Amino acid sequence: MERLPVTLDDVTTGYTHGREMVEVSRGLSATLPAGRLTCLLGRNGAGKSTLLRTLAAFQKPLGGRIMIGDKDLAGLTPAELARMTGVVLTDRIQARELTVGELVALGRAPYTDTWGRMDAGDREAVGRAMEMAGVTAMAARRVASLSDGERQRVMIAKALAQETPVILLDEPTAFLDYPAKVEIMLLLRTLASEGGRTVMLSTHDVELAMQTCEHVWLLDRNSGLTQGSPADIDLGSAFGSAHLGYDRATRTFRVI
């Protein structure tokens, strides 16, 4: 698979309200490296969701440029974008009566005809995706029967079946118990490193992210976007308070 880093060049995120442009973040410049798991961290209201939606092309940047490899995100057609970027959201799955295999197969939509007919290559891609995500054994189960952790794995499998070099995930560990959170994070790290994919997720599980991710984007209302390895990032600047301190050596918070 082609390794495609994602680069932000002086990006302004936000939205339009009537004729007014409302800025959320300004002057964002950073890179999502290929082959590594990047975690997007920041306090509530920092603009993480807006940034993720902008990266996924659900909304346009108000300024600046986003590059996937050497291609400008703004110049991609929907069909081209669907073959380059897979997105996993926290929205509840509506197709609850589909089987796991049928849901994962929807990831092949960018490659199939109008009727969604799959050829042998498509079926092989679905099988590989299910194996990588560890959901092959549940292929015949209805989506309605899955636990939250199982559903997250299935949605990741669907994104893998899409065979995109970039995968963006919004809070993939939300609603999961701690062992399931760890499993999902380690799975995503493996998918990034072994497949050469550019994988980024937003999360509120800050300490877990700092223990499992390889690259960090820290978004702050005051200081903007900071990037680096977990060892390089001081979360105290964004999350610390009079009663909460951050220990960079152990990458954990403590109540003061």
C-alpha positions as CSV (number, residue, x, y, z in Angstrom):
1,M,0.0,0.0,0.0
2,E,1.2,3.5,-0.9
3,R,2.5,5.4,2.2
4,L,0.8,8.8,2.2
5,P,1.5,11.3,5.0
6,V,-1.0,14.0,5.6
7,T,0.3,17.6,5.9
8,L,-1.5,20.7,7.3
9,D,-0.1,24.0,6.0
10,D,-1.3,27.0,8.0
11,V,-4.9,25.6,8.2
12,T,-7.8,27.5,9.7
13,T,-10.7,25.4,10.7
14,G,-14.3,26.5,11.4
15,Y,-17.7,26.8,9.8
16,T,-20.0,29.2,8.1
17,H,-23.1,30.6,9.9
18,G,-25.2,32.3,7.3
19,R,-22.8,34.8,5.7
20,E,-20.4,34.7,8.7
21,M,-17.3,32.6,8.9
22,V,-16.7,31.3,12.5
23,E,-13.1,30.3,13.2
24,V,-12.4,27.5,15.6
25,S,-8.6,27.1,15.1
26,R,-6.1,29.1,13.2
27,G,-2.6,28.6,11.9
28,L,-2.4,24.8,12.2
29,S,0.7,23.3,10.6
30,A,1.7,19.7,11.3
31,T,2.2,16.3,9.7
32,L,0.5,12.9,10.2
33,P,3.4,10.4,9.5
34,A,2.7,7.3,7.5
35,G,3.1,4.0,9.2
36,R,2.5,5.4,12.7
37,L,-0.5,5.8,15.0
38,T,-1.2,9.5,15.8
39,C,-3.5,10.6,18.6
40,L,-5.3,13.9,18.6
41,L,-5.6,15.2,22.1
42,G,-7.0,18.3,23.7
43,R,-9.5,19.6,26.2
44,N,-13.2,19.8,25.4
45,G,-13.8,22.8,23.2
46,A,-10.3,22.8,21.8
47,G,-11.6,22.1,18.3
48,K,-10.6,18.4,17.9
49,S,-13.9,17.4,16.3
50,T,-13.8,20.3,13.8
51,L,-10.2,19.5,12.9
52,L,-11.1,15.8,12.4
53,R,-14.1,16.7,10.2
54,T,-11.9,19.0,8.2
55,L,-9.3,16.3,7.7
56,A,-12.0,13.9,6.6
57,A,-13.3,16.6,4.1
58,F,-16.7,16.7,5.8
59,Q,-16.2,20.4,5.9
60,K,-13.8,22.7,4.1
61,P,-10.9,24.6,5.8
62,L,-11.5,28.3,6.0
63,G,-7.9,28.9,5.1
64,G,-4.6,27.1,4.4
65,R,-4.1,23.7,2.7
66,I,-4.3,20.0,3.5
67,M,-2.1,17.6,1.5
68,I,-2.5,13.8,1.3
69,G,0.9,12.9,-0.1
70,D,1.3,15.3,-3.0
71,K,-2.4,15.8,-3.6
72,D,-4.4,18.8,-2.3
73,L,-7.4,17.6,-0.4
74,A,-9.5,20.4,-1.9
75,G,-8.9,19.1,-5.4
76,L,-10.0,15.5,-4.8
77,T,-13.3,14.2,-6.2
78,P,-15.5,12.2,-3.8
79,A,-14.5,9.0,-5.6
80,E,-10.8,9.8,-5.2
81,L,-11.3,10.7,-1.6
82,A,-13.1,7.5,-0.9
83,R,-10.1,5.5,-2.2
84,M,-7.6,7.5,-0.1
85,T,-9.3,8.1,3.3
86,G,-11.4,5.8,5.5
87,V,-13.3,7.3,8.4
88,V,-14.7,5.6,11.5
89,L,-17.1,7.6,13.6
90,T,-18.7,7.0,17.0
91,D,-22.3,7.1,15.5
92,R,-24.4,4.1,16.4
93,I,-24.6,1.6,13.5
94,Q,-28.1,1.8,12.0
95,A,-27.9,-1.3,9.8
96,R,-28.4,-3.6,12.8
97,E,-29.9,-6.5,10.8
98,L,-26.9,-6.8,8.5
99,T,-24.4,-9.5,9.3
100,V,-20.9,-8.6,10.1
101,G,-19.7,-9.9,6.8
102,E,-22.3,-7.7,4.9
103,L,-21.4,-4.6,6.9
104,V,-17.7,-5.0,6.3
105,A,-18.4,-5.6,2.6
106,L,-19.9,-2.1,2.4
107,G,-16.3,-0.8,2.6
108,R,-15.8,-2.0,-1.0
109,A,-18.4,0.5,-2.2
110,P,-15.8,2.8,-3.8
111,Y,-14.7,-0.1,-6.1
112,T,-18.0,-1.9,-7.0
113,D,-20.6,-1.1,-9.6
114,T,-23.9,0.7,-9.1
115,W,-25.5,-2.5,-7.8
116,G,-22.7,-3.1,-5.3
117,R,-21.6,-6.4,-7.0
118,M,-18.3,-7.7,-5.8
119,D,-15.8,-9.7,-7.7
120,A,-13.2,-12.2,-6.4
121,G,-10.8,-9.4,-5.6
122,D,-13.4,-7.5,-3.5
123,R,-14.2,-10.6,-1.6
124,E,-10.6,-11.3,-0.9
125,A,-10.2,-7.7,0.4
126,V,-13.1,-8.2,2.7
127,G,-11.7,-11.4,4.0
128,R,-8.3,-9.8,4.7
129,A,-9.9,-6.8,6.5
130,M,-11.9,-9.1,8.8
131,E,-8.8,-11.2,9.5
132,M,-6.7,-8.1,10.4
133,A,-9.4,-6.7,12.6
134,G,-10.0,-10.1,14.3
135,V,-13.7,-10.4,13.4
136,T,-13.6,-13.3,10.9
137,A,-15.2,-15.7,13.4
138,M,-18.3,-13.4,13.8
139,A,-18.9,-13.0,10.0
140,A,-22.4,-14.5,10.2
141,R,-23.5,-12.7,13.4
142,R,-26.0,-9.9,13.2
143,V,-24.7,-6.4,14.0
144,A,-27.4,-6.1,16.7
145,S,-25.8,-8.9,18.6
146,L,-22.4,-7.3,19.0
147,S,-20.9,-5.7,22.1
148,D,-19.6,-2.2,21.8
149,G,-16.0,-3.4,21.5
150,E,-17.0,-5.9,18.8
151,R,-18.8,-3.2,16.9
152,Q,-15.7,-1.0,17.0
153,R,-13.6,-3.8,15.6
154,V,-16.2,-4.4,12.8
155,M,-16.2,-0.7,11.8
156,I,-12.4,-0.8,11.7
157,A,-12.6,-3.9,9.5
158,K,-15.0,-2.0,7.2
159,A,-12.5,0.9,6.9
160,L,-9.7,-1.7,6.2
161,A,-11.8,-3.2,3.5
162,Q,-11.9,0.2,1.8
163,E,-8.1,-0.2,1.4
164,T,-7.2,3.4,2.0
165,P,-3.8,4.6,2.9
166,V,-5.3,7.0,5.5
167,I,-7.7,6.1,8.3
168,L,-9.3,8.7,10.6
169,L,-11.2,7.6,13.7
170,D,-13.3,9.7,16.1
171,E,-13.2,8.5,19.7
172,P,-12.9,4.8,18.7
173,T,-12.5,3.8,22.4
174,A,-15.6,5.6,23.7
175,F,-18.1,3.5,25.6
176,L,-15.6,0.6,25.9
177,D,-14.3,-1.0,29.1
178,Y,-10.6,-0.6,29.8
179,P,-9.4,-4.0,28.4
180,A,-11.3,-3.3,25.2
181,K,-9.8,0.2,24.9
182,V,-6.3,-1.3,25.1
183,E,-7.1,-3.9,22.5
184,I,-8.4,-1.3,20.0
185,M,-5.5,1.0,20.5
186,L,-2.9,-1.8,20.0
187,L,-4.8,-3.0,17.0
188,L,-4.7,0.4,15.4
189,R,-1.0,0.8,16.2
190,T,-0.3,-2.6,14.5
191,L,-2.4,-1.7,11.5
192,A,-0.4,1.5,11.1
193,S,3.0,0.0,11.5
194,E,2.5,-3.2,9.5
195,G,0.4,-1.8,6.7
196,G,2.2,1.5,6.3
197,R,-1.1,3.4,6.8
198,T,-1.5,6.9,8.2
199,V,-3.8,6.4,11.2
200,M,-5.1,9.2,13.4
201,L,-7.7,9.0,16.2
202,S,-9.1,11.6,18.5
203,T,-9.6,10.5,22.1
204,H,-10.3,11.6,25.6
205,D,-8.4,8.5,27.0
206,V,-5.3,10.7,27.4
207,E,-3.1,8.5,29.5
208,L,-3.9,5.4,27.4
209,A,-3.1,7.4,24.3
210,M,0.3,8.5,25.7
211,Q,1.2,4.9,26.4
212,T,0.2,3.4,23.1
213,C,0.4,6.0,20.3
214,E,3.6,6.9,18.5
215,H,2.9,10.5,17.5
216,V,0.8,13.1,19.2
217,W,-1.1,16.1,18.0
218,L,-2.0,18.3,21.0
219,L,-4.6,21.0,20.2
220,D,-5.0,23.9,22.5
221,R,-7.1,27.1,22.2
222,N,-4.2,29.3,23.3
223,S,-1.1,27.6,21.9
224,G,-2.6,26.0,18.8
225,L,-1.4,22.7,17.5
226,T,1.8,21.0,18.9
227,Q,3.2,17.8,17.6
228,G,5.8,15.3,18.7
229,S,6.4,11.9,20.3
230,P,4.7,11.1,23.5
231,A,7.9,11.8,25.4
232,D,8.2,15.2,23.8
233,I,4.7,16.4,24.6
234,D,3.9,18.1,28.0
235,L,0.2,17.6,28.6
236,G,0.4,19.8,31.7
237,S,0.2,22.9,29.5
238,A,-3.2,21.8,28.2
239,F,-4.8,19.7,31.0
240,G,-3.0,20.9,34.1
241,S,-4.8,22.9,36.8
242,A,-4.5,23.9,40.4
243,H,-5.6,20.4,41.4
244,L,-4.2,18.3,38.5
245,G,-0.5,17.8,37.6
246,Y,1.1,15.8,34.8
247,D,4.2,13.6,35.3
248,R,6.1,13.5,32.0
249,A,8.3,10.6,33.2
250,T,5.4,8.2,33.8
251,R,3.0,10.0,31.3
252,T,0.2,10.1,34.0
253,F,-1.8,12.6,35.8
254,R,-2.0,13.0,39.6
255,V,-4.4,14.9,41.8
256,I,-2.6,17.6,43.8
